[in-house]
């Protein structure tokens, strides 16, 4: 078996071993296993059955990670994306009034569209056309968005008539327990404990149960409960949003495309650089394979019942532990499939235990903003507008539209417009058309 793994993943050529890859896979899994708890909580706000979403999260992460490892031979793990799940719930389902079954249909259509765009080379064109600063700004804006949602769920930030938002009552059980969880997870992360997020969530939940603030009531479950979200997507309804394939569907696909693309590229660059897997010219070998797997994983995630699947920056933890090949990803995927056995217990995790994870995941995503040259107005203004508009308008789509449009306009004003940037101006025109339509 060791010889087979050596030949398939070319372990010796990457200066690694089966033992090292196994350790790296376990490390990556521990750093991202929190998604099994957090994703069902967010999608549960959309009316989706929590136990079924937990099972779908495990299946989607398992399938996507294993496929990525086998096809691309990169130590890159996949799971339902933070930010994309928030957009799915709070913008598409709750904001636009789209049923979650129809929203899943949109995710599936996005996966198919991404696959076609990848095969046609369009996604690669977008990667070359968009500035890295905007990629970083989207990550930072989504981080603020997720943290804002977490602070609201914790009761730390509440609606206020005079100021729109304000500080909540921190002495309420939910707020107090959430702040305790926030302190605990932050302390574990400061001590560089692997799996800090997951352990913090579980410890906070146990504390809540022990002192009677929350009740342990996961409820009985059967196989039917775990499959309640699988194959429930409604593709025909997605195609008939507002009576036809119109702006609503295009906007949803547009956002899924860009956020997923930015997530993937940012993660790919970070992980491949850390692992020493980039080509001498800075390009990423086998990029097409990675994007194809990403597209397939997104469509598969919709089939089993979850929001878009994407690459996880936590993969860098496995790389730091020595992971250099797809065997690391395969190990992560297998561990997610094993976790499927415990998925129904997610129903017993209170919001006060998951809110701190949302807040700190948002904080971790802010690190991407260091890539922005804040001294250059051509970079900093579009980046700032993107970052600030995502949480304040409660829409990733609005933040993207402001960022792309301002980037294109500033290039024109500075006399830096080039024919090769035609795609940027097409996207900016579409964004302006969207604003006119919404008005």
C-alpha positions in Angstrom: 0.0 0.0 0.0 2.8 2.4 0.9 4.5 1.8 -2.5 1.2 2.5 -4.3 0.7 5.7 -2.4 4.3 6.7 -3.1 3.9 6.2 -6.8 0.5 7.8 -7.2 1.2 11.0 -5.1 5.0 11.1 -6.0 5.9 11.5 -2.3 9.6 11.2 -2.8 9.6 13.8 -5.5 7.9 16.2 -3.0 10.3 15.3 -0.2 7.6 13.8 2.0 6.4 10.5 3.4 3.1 8.6 4.1 3.5 9.3 7.9 4.1 13.1 7.3 1.1 13.3 5.0 -1.1 11.5 7.5 -0.1 13.9 10.2 -0.6 16.9 7.9 -4.1 15.6 7.0 -5.1 15.3 10.7 -3.7 18.8 11.4 -5.7 20.4 8.6 -8.9 18.5 9.6 -8.6 19.7 13.2 -8.2 23.3 12.1 -11.3 23.3 9.8 -13.6 20.8 11.6 -15.5 23.7 13.1 -17.4 24.0 9.8 -19.3 20.9 10.7 -20.8 22.8 13.6 -20.9 26.3 12.3 -22.3 25.7 8.8 -25.5 24.0 10.0 -26.1 26.9 12.4 -25.9 29.5 9.5 -27.9 27.5 7.0 -30.4 26.6 9.8 -31.3 30.3 9.7 -32.5 29.7 6.2 -34.9 27.1 7.5 -32.8 24.1 6.5 -32.8 21.0 8.8 -29.7 21.3 11.0 -28.9 17.6 11.3 -29.2 17.1 7.5 -27.0 20.1 6.8 -24.4 18.8 9.2 -24.4 15.5 7.3 -24.3 17.3 4.0 -21.3 19.4 5.2 -19.4 16.2 6.1 -20.3 14.6 2.8 -19.4 17.6 0.7 -16.1 18.2 2.5 -15.2 14.6 2.3 -16.0 14.2 -1.4 -14.4 17.6 -2.4 -11.2 17.0 -0.4 -10.7 13.5 -1.7 -11.3 14.5 -5.3 -8.9 17.4 -5.0 -6.2 15.2 -3.6 -6.6 12.5 -6.3 -7.0 14.8 -9.3 -4.7 17.7 -8.5 -2.2 16.2 -6.1 -2.3 19.4 -4.0 -2.6 19.4 -0.1 -5.8 21.5 -0.5 -8.9 20.7 1.5 -12.4 21.8 0.6 -15.6 22.4 2.6 -18.7 24.6 2.4 -17.3 28.1 2.5 -17.7 30.7 5.2 -19.1 33.8 3.6 -20.8 31.9 0.9 -23.0 30.2 3.4 -23.8 33.6 4.9 -24.7 35.0 1.5 -26.8 31.9 0.8 -28.8 32.4 4.0 -28.9 36.1 4.7 -29.0 37.6 1.1 -30.5 34.9 -1.1 -33.0 33.2 1.2 -33.8 35.8 3.8 -33.1 38.9 1.8 -34.5 38.0 -1.6 -37.1 35.6 -0.3 -35.9 32.6 -2.3 -36.8 29.2 -0.8 -33.7 27.3 0.3 -34.5 24.5 -2.1 -34.4 27.0 -5.0 -31.2 28.5 -3.6 -29.6 25.1 -3.7 -30.7 24.9 -7.3 -28.8 28.1 -7.9 -25.7 26.6 -6.3 -25.9 23.6 -8.6 -26.4 25.8 -11.6 -23.4 27.9 -10.5 -21.3 24.7 -10.2 -22.2 23.7 -13.8 -21.6 27.2 -15.1 -18.2 27.3 -13.3 -17.2 24.1 -14.9 -18.2 25.3 -18.4 -16.4 28.6 -17.8 -13.3 26.8 -16.6 -13.2 24.5 -19.6 -13.6 27.6 -21.8 -10.8 29.4 -20.0 -13.0 32.3 -18.8 -12.3 31.8 -15.1 -8.6 32.0 -15.9 -9.2 35.2 -17.8 -10.9 36.7 -14.7 -8.0 35.7 -12.5 -5.6 37.5 -14.8 -7.9 40.6 -15.2 -8.7 41.2 -11.5 -6.2 42.9 -9.2 -5.0 40.9 -6.2 -6.0 43.9 -4.0 -9.6 43.2 -4.8 -9.2 39.6 -4.0 -7.9 40.6 -0.6 -10.6 43.1 -0.1 -13.3 40.6 -0.7 -11.8 38.3 1.9 -11.6 41.1 4.4 -15.1 42.3 3.7 -16.5 38.8 4.1 -14.6 38.5 7.3 -16.3 41.6 8.7 -19.6 40.3 7.5 -19.2 36.9 9.2 -18.0 38.6 12.4 -20.9 41.0 12.3 -23.3 38.0 12.1 -21.5 36.3 15.0 -21.7 39.4 17.2 -25.4 39.7 16.4 -26.0 36.0 17.2 -24.2 36.5 20.5 -26.3 39.5 21.5 -23.2 41.6 21.8 -24.4 43.9 18.9 -28.1 44.7 18.7 -30.3 46.9 16.6 -30.7 50.4 17.9 -33.3 52.9 16.5 -31.1 56.0 16.8 -27.7 54.6 15.7 -28.9 51.5 13.7 -26.7 49.3 15.8 -25.3 49.4 19.3 -23.9 47.4 22.2 -26.3 44.8 23.7 -26.8 43.7 27.3 -23.6 41.7 28.0 -25.1 40.3 31.2 -27.7 38.1 29.4 -26.9 34.4 29.4 -26.3 34.2 25.7 -24.0 37.2 25.5 -22.0 36.2 28.7 -21.5 32.6 27.5 -20.5 33.9 24.0 -17.9 36.2 25.5 -16.6 33.3 27.6 -16.3 31.2 24.5 -14.6 34.1 22.6 -12.0 34.4 25.3 -11.5 30.6 25.4 -11.0 30.2 21.7 -8.8 33.2 21.5 -6.6 31.9 24.3 -6.3 28.5 22.6 -5.4 30.1 19.3 -2.8 32.3 21.1 -1.3 29.1 22.5 -1.3 27.7 19.0 -3.4 24.7 20.0 -4.4 22.7 16.9 -8.2 22.4 16.7 -8.6 25.5 18.9 -11.8 26.5 17.2 -13.5 23.1 17.5 -12.3 22.5 21.0 -13.5 26.0 22.0 -16.9 25.5 20.6 -17.3 22.1 22.4 -16.0 23.5 25.7 -18.4 26.5 25.5 -21.3 24.2 24.7 -20.4 21.9 27.7 -20.2 24.9 30.0 -23.6 26.1 28.9 -25.1 22.7 29.5 -23.3 22.3 32.9 -24.6 25.5 34.3 -28.1 25.2 32.8 -28.0 28.1 30.4 -28.8 25.7 27.5 -30.3 22.3 27.5 -28.9 19.2 25.9 -31.7 18.2 23.6 -30.4 16.9 20.2 -33.5 14.8 19.7 -33.9 11.4 18.2 -32.8 11.0 14.6 -33.1 8.5 11.8 -31.5 8.1 8.4 -34.3 10.2 6.9 -33.3 13.1 9.2 -29.8 13.0 7.8 -31.0 13.0 4.2 -33.7 15.7 4.6 -31.6 18.2 2.6 -30.1 15.8 0.1 -31.5 16.0 -3.5 -34.0 18.7 -2.4 -32.6 21.3 -4.8 -35.1 22.8 -7.1 -33.3 23.6 -10.4 -36.5 24.5 -12.4 -37.5 27.0 -9.8 -34.0 28.5 -9.9 -34.2 28.9 -13.6 -37.6 30.7 -13.2 -36.6 33.2 -10.6 -38.9 36.2 -11.2 -40.4 34.6 -14.2 -37.3 33.8 -16.2 -33.6 33.6 -16.4 -33.2 37.2 -15.3 -31.1 39.5 -13.1 -31.8 37.7 -9.8 -30.3 34.4 -11.0 -27.4 36.1 -12.7 -26.6 38.1 -9.5 -26.6 34.9 -7.4 -24.4 33.1 -9.9 -22.2 36.2 -10.2 -21.6 36.4 -6.5 -21.0 32.6 -6.1 -18.5 32.8 -9.0 -16.5 35.7 -7.7 -16.4 34.9 -4.0 -15.6 31.2 -4.7 -13.0 32.3 -7.3 -11.4 34.8 -5.0 -11.4 32.3 -2.1 -9.8 29.7 -4.3 -7.1 31.9 -5.8 -6.2 33.5 -2.5 -6.0 30.1 -0.8 -4.1 28.5 -3.7 -1.5 31.3 -3.8 -1.0 31.1 0.0 -0.9 27.3 0.3 1.2 26.7 -2.8 3.8 29.4 -1.8 4.0 27.9 1.7 4.4 24.4 0.3 6.9 25.5 -2.4 4.7 24.2 -5.1 4.5 27.3 -7.4 6.4 27.4 -10.7 9.5 29.6 -11.2 7.4 32.2 -12.9 5.0 32.3 -9.9 2.2 30.4 -11.7 0.3 27.5 -10.1 0.8 24.2 -11.9 -2.3 22.2 -12.7 -4.5 25.2 -12.1 -7.2 23.9 -14.5 -7.5 20.6 -12.6 -8.0 22.6 -9.3 -10.7 24.8 -10.8 -12.5 21.8 -12.4 -12.5 19.9 -9.1 -13.8 23.1 -7.4 -16.7 23.3 -9.9 -17.6 19.7 -9.5 -17.4 19.9 -5.7 -19.8 22.9 -5.7 -22.4 21.1 -7.8 -22.0 17.9 -5.6 -22.5 20.0 -2.5 -25.8 21.3 -3.8 -26.9 17.8 -4.5 -26.3 16.6 -0.9 -27.7 19.8 0.5 -25.3 22.6 1.4 -24.0 26.0 0.3 -21.1 26.3 -2.1 -17.9 24.3 -1.4 -14.6 26.0 -1.7 -10.9 25.7 -0.8 -9.9 26.4 2.8 -7.0 28.6 3.9 -6.7 26.2 6.9 -5.0 23.9 4.5 -1.9 25.9 5.3 -1.9 24.3 8.7 -1.4 20.9 7.1 1.4 22.3 4.9 3.1 23.7 7.9 3.0 20.2 9.4 4.8 18.9 6.3 2.0 18.1 3.8 3.1 18.5 0.2 0.8 16.2 -1.9 -2.8 15.3 -2.4 -2.5 12.5 0.1 -3.0 15.2 2.8 -6.3 16.2 1.2 -7.4 12.6 1.0 -6.8 12.1 4.7 -8.8 15.2 5.5 -11.7 13.9 3.3 -11.7 10.5 5.0 -11.8 12.1 8.4 -14.8 14.3 7.4 -16.6 11.1 6.2 -16.0 9.5 9.6 -17.3 12.6 11.3 -20.6 12.0 9.5 -21.4 9.5 12.3 -21.6 12.3 14.8 -23.3 14.9 12.6 -26.7 14.8 14.3 -25.3 15.9 17.6 -24.8 19.3 16.1 -28.4 20.0 16.9 -27.3 20.2 20.6 -24.7 23.0 20.0 -26.2 26.3 21.2 -25.7 29.6 19.2 -23.7 31.0 22.1 -21.1 28.4 21.4 -20.8 28.9 17.6 -21.1 32.8 17.7 -17.5 33.2 19.0 -16.2 31.0 16.2 -17.9 33.2 13.6 -16.4 36.3 15.2 -12.8 34.9 15.2 -13.1 33.3 11.8 -14.0 36.8 10.5 -10.9 38.1 12.3 -8.7 35.6 10.7 -10.0 36.5 7.3 -9.0 40.2 7.8 -5.3 39.2 7.5 -5.7 39.2 3.7 -6.0 43.0 3.8 -2.2 43.2 4.4 -1.8 42.5 0.7 -3.5 45.9 -0.2 -1.2 48.8 -1.0 -3.0 51.3 1.2 -0.7 54.2 0.0 -1.9 53.8 -3.6 -5.4 55.3 -4.1 -6.0 53.1 -7.2 -5.8 50.1 -5.0 -6.9 51.4 -1.6 -10.2 53.1 -2.6 -11.7 50.1 -4.4 -10.5 47.9 -1.6 -12.0 50.1 1.1 -15.4 50.4 -0.7 -15.5 46.6 -1.1 -14.6 46.0 2.6 -17.0 48.5 4.0 -20.0 47.8 1.7 -20.2 44.1 2.3 -21.1 44.2 6.0 -22.9 47.5 6.0 -25.2 46.6 3.1 -25.4 43.0 4.3 -24.5 41.9 0.8 -21.3 40.5 -0.7 -22.8 41.4 -4.1 -22.9 45.1 -3.3 -19.4 45.1 -2.0 -18.1 43.4 -5.2 -20.0 45.7 -7.4 -18.6 48.8 -5.6 -15.1 47.4 -5.8 -15.1 46.4 -9.4 -16.8 49.6 -10.6 -14.5 51.9 -8.7 -11.4 50.0 -9.8 -12.5 50.3 -13.5 -13.3 54.0 -13.2 -10.1 54.9 -11.4 -8.1 53.1 -14.1 -9.9 55.3 -16.7 -9.3 58.5 -14.7 -5.6 57.7 -14.3 -5.1 56.9 -18.0 -4.2 53.3 -17.2 -7.0 51.6 -19.3 -5.6 49.0 -21.6 -7.3 46.8 -24.2 -6.3 43.7 -22.3 -8.4 44.9 -19.4 -11.6 44.7 -21.4 -13.2 42.1 -19.1 -12.9 44.5 -16.1 -14.9 47.1 -17.9 -17.5 44.6 -19.0 -18.0 43.6 -15.4 -18.1 47.2 -14.3 -20.8 48.0 -16.8 -22.8 45.0 -15.6 -22.4 46.2 -12.0 -23.7 49.7 -13.0 -26.6 48.1 -14.8 -27.4 46.1 -11.7 -27.5 49.3 -9.5 -29.8 51.0 -12.0 -32.1 47.9 -12.0 -32.2 47.8 -8.2 -33.0 51.5 -8.1 
